[in-house]
């Protein structure tokens, strides 16, 4: 279990039981633990290179109530706004932010008293913003302005409540959810769950996974890329025409060292952008598993531990990654290898 950083006694006394519970949950699931593969990310070789990301702006600071900040999302709205969630934001603090990346401004658009949101995605069916509430096993949707909150899904799946982490939408607006159930126990109870866009039909497409985290369609919507956090493994789940699972195999093994595989985004050329928890970097692979590049935060940036997620500007190559740690929550930018599409919003 990843331990929380020490906090002053006064801060602990002020934090409510629910906030402390959220912090503990997301210290191990939000999205990382300390049990990872041994070794380190290999130095870029002849076929790989280093891309240096540049700081855009700071969005959050460490919360006294939870002892953490952890940015996830991010997702572009069709009007160009970039939406980001703060997983460990306490009740009353901004849980969903809208960022104007050109003006370098951000504003809170949603908060509540209980949600602990690990991802954000816009539905191509109804245009609403869908959030995964990891702590409560729910999926919540909002209007693009942050209002009209609705619980889209809160049921058990095959007799067990989900720990929904990331979402991918197909072209018809059906949801594909990475269920990280079993992470806290270290058990292989993770699943990939398909929920139809009306919320009525639910299908388990894959099970027996370990800490299911990142999920994204490939560029042709023929299958899903899935990462397992504590295995540092990316699998490919091929789908049939009706969205059913056809086959599954291990596609890429990530040499992460102390870092672990978090969220996934895919560009128009089919390249995978694998976020890392435990190191402020993104690893880029092509569809055949060849490592193309590592996106690095400058060494002078202190207090940053993770680059969990990335979104690429639709139709362009400007990419924005969420980077977090004791030093706060930030947006960094870099030039992606391919253009952004819907699947370039990483979960």
HUTA-V857208 format. One line per field, one symbol per residue. burial: b if it has 24 or more other ideal C-beta (glycine too) atoms within 12 Angstrom, else e. Layout:
BEGIN
burial = ???
END
This chain:
BEGIN
burial = ebebeeeeeeeeeebeeebbbbbbbbbbbbbbbeebbeeebeeeeeeeebbebebbbbbbbbbbbbbbbbbbbbbbbeeebbbbbbbbbbbebbbbbbbebeeeebebbbbbebbbbbbbbbbbeeebbbbbbbbbbbbbbbebebeebeebbeeebeeebbbbbbbbbbeebbbbbbbbbbbbeeeebbbbbbbbbebeebbbbbbebbbbbbbbbbbebebbbbbbbbbbbbbbbbbeeebebeebeebbebbbebbbbbbbbbbbbbbbbbbbbbbbbbbbbbbebebbbbbbbeeebeebbbbbbbbbbbeebbbbbbbbbbbbbbbbbbbbbbbbbbbbbbb
END
